[in-house]
């Protein structure tokens, strides 16, 4: 079954959606959030007070500073301390939200539970604690950068949310009234969504010596991408979801189906039903989601189509497989002129490439299961990066992105890949005109032969301040 497109899931204070959960039975519906942003995200509504059992309508509550600067949640009229039930709710709800895989959160400004940095802290009269069976002290909560004695700080739920999800894009509706902040928030939400779409969670048993622990872990996502030419199946690639247009473009370039961006007519995810695509009602409302695992490419020159399909063996490429449909190694270099780039790179910059690449591998940090390809300028500055379960896919994504920008050939760029260098990676770099390929591990014998034939400087075992140069050493000074 094809994977349906998943909108970003964004947490939100329920009153902002128009739910009547306020202490007075009212709501704080925000038109932009509901009517505009709501078209592109799936909301996950939360009302801490209602879900903690306080009901609605209810007595208003305040954050109160008591003895020893402890911060408590206290009913305004009865002075009843409701901190403990709120903390129990927070612990439970944050674990549930972790399973929701949120891409952002919008909180109600000024709320004693959900305010970000604008919740007024009240003094508790004579400094006595409110009536409660236990004097519950809030510990290890992140209340922004405010000092303990500040008159304003985060609400209980907002502070805990920040601590539990420190990288999650979080705003309140008051700050989102600013158009610039609103735009940046949306960009951050969709960037975060793209990031988490490359991972999946699994229940595991973690063993450390004689100890065993049931926990959750993240693994790199791997799903099939069917590439079609004019609606006809051409190749199926196992890949990490994301940058599919770039992946398909780079793959078609390395297969010699296209030579430049001018050869591509259209490239888009399929919206028609193929034999393996379920009916819309099986996955989503009609016209809601494209088939995200099928991408169709049309060529400007349709005369290339018959030749491309006749020369292509029907294959399914695993994520570790690169050029799998070409019938002979000779066909890889038959129409490829050697690269004659005047590129000159310092040895110090070459030695730093893997380290600079590793610093931007965000998904690898979570899963430990992805390869990366980075495109660098001659001075060692990172230009572009892609991660994937397959080294070859990561290279296709990086090169395909440059192809779509009409930047080929990449005669002044360096390519660095994690893992070893196979002949397929050298071939992809050579087709794109990249004059230098570096890797942290060894190249294969075929990779060395191909690099030598194509004019590519091949570097391996780049670790610390040492590396091996296998071909065209004159480019490294």
Secondary structure as UniProt FT lines:
FT   STRAND          8..13
FT   HELIX           14..17
FT   TURN            23..24
FT   HELIX           32..36
FT   HELIX           37..39
FT   STRAND          41..46
FT   HELIX           48..51
FT   TURN            52..53
FT   STRAND          61..65
FT   HELIX           67..69
FT   STRAND          71..75
FT   TURN            76..78
FT   STRAND          80..81
FT   HELIX           83..100
FT   STRAND          104..107
FT   TURN            109..110
FT   TURN            112..114
FT   STRAND          119..123
FT   TURN            125..127
FT   TURN            144..145
FT   TURN            148..149
FT   STRAND          152..153
FT   HELIX           156..164
FT   TURN            166..167
FT   STRAND          170..172
FT   TURN            173..174
FT   HELIX           175..177
FT   HELIX           179..196
FT   TURN            197..198
FT   STRAND          199..208
FT   TURN            209..210
FT   STRAND          211..220
FT   STRAND          223..229
FT   TURN            230..231
FT   STRAND          232..239
FT   HELIX           244..254
FT   TURN            255..256
FT   HELIX           261..263
FT   STRAND          264..270
FT   TURN            275..276
FT   HELIX           280..283
FT   TURN            286..287
FT   STRAND          291..299
FT   HELIX           303..311
FT   STRAND          316..317
FT   TURN            319..320
FT   HELIX           330..333
FT   TURN            334..335
FT   HELIX           347..359
FT   HELIX           362..367
FT   STRAND          371..377
FT   TURN            378..379
FT   STRAND          382..388
FT   HELIX           391..404
FT   TURN            405..406
FT   TURN            411..412
FT   STRAND          413..417
FT   HELIX           423..431
FT   TURN            432..433
FT   STRAND          436..439
FT   HELIX           445..454
FT   STRAND          457..463
FT   TURN            464..465
FT   STRAND          466..469
FT   HELIX           473..475
//
